[in-house]
Amino acid sequence: MTLSNLPPLVTVFGGSGFVGRHVVRALAKRGYRIRVAVRRPDLAGFLQPLGNVGQISFVQANLRYRSSVDAAVRDADHVVNCVGVLFESGRNSFDAVQDFGARAVAEAARAAGATLTHISAIGADVKSQSVYASTKGKGEDAIRSIKPDAVILRPSIIFGPEDGFFNKFAAMARISPVLPLVGGGKTRFQPVHVEDVAEAVARSVDGLAAPGIYELGGREVLTFKQCLETMLSVVNRNNLLVSLPFGVASFLGSLASLVPFIKPPLTSDQVTLLKSDNVVSDEAVKQGRTLEGLGIQPTVLASVLPSYLVQYRPHGQFTGSGKAA
């Protein structure tokens, strides 16, 4: 095969993360050459079996260091940015990763003549009181100014085997008889399957998505309380759900963030996020900028949760179908 006949090369930043690994799998199935750009390539070898021999390669890259970003994008036909952080840790600040980092990837893609797909989040807004959401919004603004032809995907909370939502609360349910309903549990979510998000990315790389912003949500709109009730039903547990006012939750989140070297179960910034619904907007639906608009039928939450939450049942996979006593 000559160089001119090689499949297109896609650089995937954050390809070893929760969403990134599914993106790599979806692209590999389509036959793309994939360059996975991560901080620790030595820890990303588990991605190799997702493709054929030589199809997936690895390169060291850190969004805080522009030279590494440029090197990772060199000669790429398309760039996918899956990098994001849910809480700040050390040098991984929201600004560094979601604003400066997104800008660096967009500038590198423009310089390389590559198209760009960026994963953001529903609620991204430079005016948001949440630092997470405001830096997501700043990153989007930078991308649109640098790469007007970019595709920006905004998912709601993402569920799947390695998710940080249902797994987190299922793990809490295993050790605590009580689970907190922050703000009364009224915040609405539209959980979207990680494989549906990956398929949306792949269709964007295929050239099937027009430039602009898409909002990705699943079939069901559930309140925070309903999400926890659904999780408890799957893991066969009867934990008590107790309302926790936003102010108290924010204070506890601030205290948890002060403990070094420990991933906080909840941060004050995440509490701020919970004050706003996390669902696909009516405008996105009208414009067809959704999963359905991309020709993807959203996966039903109940069809997937048992496949990976079974580990949290009282006796794991050997637990009966009835609720625990």
C-alpha positions in Angstrom: 0.0 0.0 0.0 1.4 3.4 -1.0 1.3 6.4 1.3 -1.4 8.0 -0.9 -3.6 4.9 -0.3 -3.3 4.8 3.4 -6.5 5.3 5.5 -7.0 8.7 7.0 -5.1 9.4 10.3 -7.0 10.5 13.3 -5.3 11.9 16.4 -7.4 11.2 19.6 -6.4 13.3 22.6 -7.4 11.5 25.8 -7.9 8.2 23.9 -7.2 6.1 27.0 -9.9 7.7 29.1 -13.5 6.6 29.7 -15.0 8.1 26.5 -11.7 8.1 24.6 -11.3 4.3 24.6 -14.8 3.9 23.1 -14.0 6.5 20.5 -10.8 4.6 19.6 -12.8 1.4 19.2 -15.5 3.0 17.0 -12.8 4.5 14.7 -10.8 1.3 14.6 -13.9 -0.6 13.3 -14.1 1.9 10.5 -10.5 1.3 9.4 -9.0 4.6 10.3 -5.4 4.9 11.4 -5.4 6.1 15.0 -2.8 8.0 16.9 -3.6 8.0 20.6 -2.2 11.1 22.3 -2.0 10.7 26.1 0.3 11.8 29.0 1.3 8.2 29.7 1.6 6.1 26.5 3.0 3.2 28.6 -0.4 2.9 30.3 -2.4 2.9 27.1 -1.3 -0.4 25.7 -4.7 -2.0 26.5 -6.1 -0.1 23.5 -3.8 -2.1 21.0 -6.2 -5.1 20.6 -9.0 -2.8 19.5 -7.4 -2.5 16.1 -5.4 -4.5 13.6 -1.6 -4.7 13.7 -0.1 -1.2 13.3 -3.5 0.5 13.2 -3.2 2.1 16.6 -0.1 4.0 17.7 0.7 6.1 20.7 2.3 9.4 21.3 3.1 11.3 24.5 1.2 14.6 24.7 0.1 17.0 27.4 -2.3 19.8 26.7 -0.3 22.2 28.9 2.7 21.8 26.6 2.0 23.2 23.1 5.0 21.5 21.4 3.7 18.1 22.4 0.2 19.0 21.0 1.7 20.1 17.7 3.7 16.9 17.4 0.7 14.7 18.1 -1.4 16.5 15.4 1.3 16.6 12.7 0.1 14.9 9.5 -3.3 14.1 11.0 -6.4 14.3 8.8 -8.8 14.7 11.8 -8.3 15.5 15.4 -10.6 14.4 18.3 -10.3 16.0 21.7 -11.8 13.9 24.5 -9.9 15.5 27.3 -11.7 16.9 30.3 -11.6 16.9 34.1 -14.4 16.6 36.6 -12.4 18.1 39.4 -9.2 19.9 39.7 -6.0 18.1 40.9 -2.5 19.5 40.9 -1.7 21.0 37.6 -4.9 19.7 36.0 -6.9 22.8 36.6 -10.1 23.5 34.7 -8.5 26.4 33.0 -5.4 24.5 31.9 -7.3 21.5 30.5 -10.6 22.8 29.3 -9.8 26.4 28.2 -6.1 26.6 27.4 -5.9 22.9 26.3 -8.9 23.1 24.0 -7.5 26.3 22.4 -4.1 24.5 21.9 -5.7 21.6 20.2 -7.8 23.8 17.9 -4.7 25.9 16.9 -2.7 22.7 16.2 -5.5 21.3 14.1 -5.8 24.5 12.1 -2.0 24.6 11.5 -2.1 20.9 10.3 -5.1 21.5 8.1 -7.0 18.8 10.0 -10.7 18.8 10.8 -11.7 18.8 14.5 -14.3 17.2 16.8 -14.4 18.4 20.4 -16.3 16.8 23.3 -17.7 19.4 25.6 -20.7 19.1 28.0 -24.3 20.2 28.2 -24.3 23.4 30.3 -21.1 24.7 28.9 -21.4 28.5 29.4 -18.8 31.2 30.0 -21.3 32.9 32.3 -21.9 29.9 34.5 -21.1 30.1 38.2 -19.5 26.7 37.9 -15.9 26.8 37.0 -16.2 23.5 35.2 -19.0 24.8 33.0 -17.5 28.2 32.4 -14.1 26.8 31.3 -16.0 24.4 29.0 -17.7 27.4 27.5 -14.4 29.3 27.1 -13.0 26.3 25.4 -15.9 26.2 23.0 -15.6 29.9 22.2 -11.9 29.5 21.5 -12.6 26.6 19.2 -15.3 28.4 17.2 -13.0 31.4 16.7 -10.1 29.3 15.6 -11.9 26.4 13.8 -15.3 27.6 12.6 -15.7 24.2 10.9 -15.3 22.2 14.1 -18.0 19.9 15.4 -18.6 20.3 19.2 -20.5 17.6 21.0 -22.2 18.3 24.3 -23.3 15.1 26.1 -25.4 14.9 29.3 -24.0 12.6 32.0 -22.5 9.6 30.3 -23.1 6.0 31.4 -21.1 2.9 30.7 -18.7 0.4 32.3 -16.2 3.0 33.5 -18.6 5.9 34.2 -18.0 8.2 37.2 -21.7 8.6 38.1 -23.6 5.3 38.5 -20.4 3.5 39.6 -19.7 6.1 42.2 -23.1 6.0 43.8 -23.3 2.2 43.6 -20.0 2.0 45.4 -21.3 4.4 48.1 -24.4 2.2 48.4 -22.3 -0.8 49.2 -20.7 0.9 52.3 -23.2 3.5 53.4 -26.9 2.9 54.4 -27.7 6.4 53.3 -27.2 8.2 50.0 -27.5 12.0 49.6 -30.1 13.7 47.4 -28.2 17.0 46.7 -30.7 19.8 46.5 -33.6 17.3 47.1 -32.6 15.2 44.0 -34.7 17.3 41.6 -32.0 18.1 39.0 -32.9 16.5 35.7 -30.4 14.5 33.6 -30.6 12.8 30.2 -28.1 9.9 30.6 -26.4 9.0 27.3 -24.6 5.8 26.6 -20.8 6.1 26.0 -21.0 4.0 22.9 -23.6 6.4 21.4 -21.3 9.3 22.2 -18.4 7.4 20.5 -20.6 6.7 17.5 -21.4 10.4 17.2 -17.7 11.2 17.2 -17.1 8.6 14.5 -19.8 9.9 12.3 -18.3 13.4 12.7 -14.9 12.0 11.6 -16.8 10.4 8.7 -17.9 13.8 7.6 -21.6 13.2 8.4 -22.0 16.0 10.9 -22.2 19.7 9.8 -20.1 22.1 11.8 -21.5 23.5 15.0 -22.8 22.3 18.4 -24.7 19.1 19.0 -26.4 18.1 22.3 -26.4 14.4 23.1 -28.9 12.9 25.5 -30.4 9.4 26.0 -34.0 8.3 25.6 -35.0 9.1 29.2 -35.0 12.3 31.2 -34.6 11.4 34.9 -34.2 13.4 38.1 -31.2 12.8 40.3 -33.5 10.9 42.6 -34.8 8.7 39.8 -31.2 8.0 38.7 -30.3 6.8 42.2 -33.6 4.8 42.5 -32.8 3.1 39.2 -29.3 2.3 40.3 -30.5 0.9 43.6 -33.0 -1.3 41.8 -30.2 -2.7 39.6 -27.9 -3.5 42.5 -30.7 -4.9 44.7 -30.2 -2.5 47.6 -32.6 -0.5 49.8 -30.4 2.4 50.9 -32.2 5.4 52.4 -32.2 8.5 50.2 -31.9 11.7 52.3 -32.3 15.2 51.0 -29.1 17.3 51.4 -29.5 21.1 50.9 -27.2 22.7 48.3 -25.5 24.8 51.0 -24.7 21.9 53.2 -23.5 19.8 50.2 -21.3 22.6 49.0 -19.7 23.0 52.4 -19.0 19.2 52.6 -17.6 19.3 49.1 -15.2 22.1 50.0 -14.0 20.1 53.0 -13.5 16.9 50.9 -11.5 18.8 48.4 -9.0 19.8 51.1 -7.9 16.2 51.7 -4.8 15.6 49.6 -4.2 12.6 47.3 -7.9 11.6 47.6 -10.5 11.8 44.9 -13.4 13.8 46.5 -16.8 12.1 46.2 -18.3 15.5 45.6 -16.9 19.0 45.1 -18.5 22.4 45.7 -18.3 23.1 42.0 -20.2 19.9 41.2 -22.8 21.0 43.7 -23.1 24.2 41.7 -23.6 22.2 38.5 -26.4 20.3 40.2 -28.4 23.5 40.5 -29.1 23.4 36.7 -30.8 20.7 34.7 -28.5 18.7 32.4 -30.8 17.9 29.4 -30.9 18.5 25.7 -32.4 21.9 24.9 -35.5 22.4 22.8 -33.5 24.4 20.3 -31.1 21.5 19.7 -34.1 19.2 19.1 -35.7 21.6 16.7 -32.5 22.0 14.7 -31.9 18.3 14.6 -28.5 18.7 16.4 -29.0 15.6 18.6 -28.1 11.9 18.5 -31.3 11.3 16.5 -30.3 14.1 14.1 -27.0 12.2 13.5 -29.0 9.0 12.7 -28.3 7.4 16.1 -31.0 5.8 18.2 -30.2 6.4 21.9 -29.5 3.3 24.0 -32.0 2.6 26.8 -30.4 3.0 30.3 -32.0 -0.2 31.7 -30.5 -2.3 28.9 -26.9 -1.5 29.9 -26.8 -0.7 33.7 -27.1 -4.4 34.9 -24.1 -5.4 32.7 -21.6 -3.5 34.8 -23.4 -2.6 38.1 -23.9 -6.3 39.0 -20.6 -6.1 40.9 -22.2 -3.9 43.5 -25.0 -6.4 44.4 -24.8 -7.9 47.9 -23.5 -11.2 46.4 -22.4 -9.9 43.0 -23.6 -11.8 40.0 -25.0 -14.5 42.2 -27.5 -12.2 43.8 -31.1 -13.2 43.0 -33.4 -11.0 41.0 -35.4 -9.7 44.0 -34.5 -6.7 46.1 -32.2 -7.3 49.0 -33.8 -7.4 52.4 
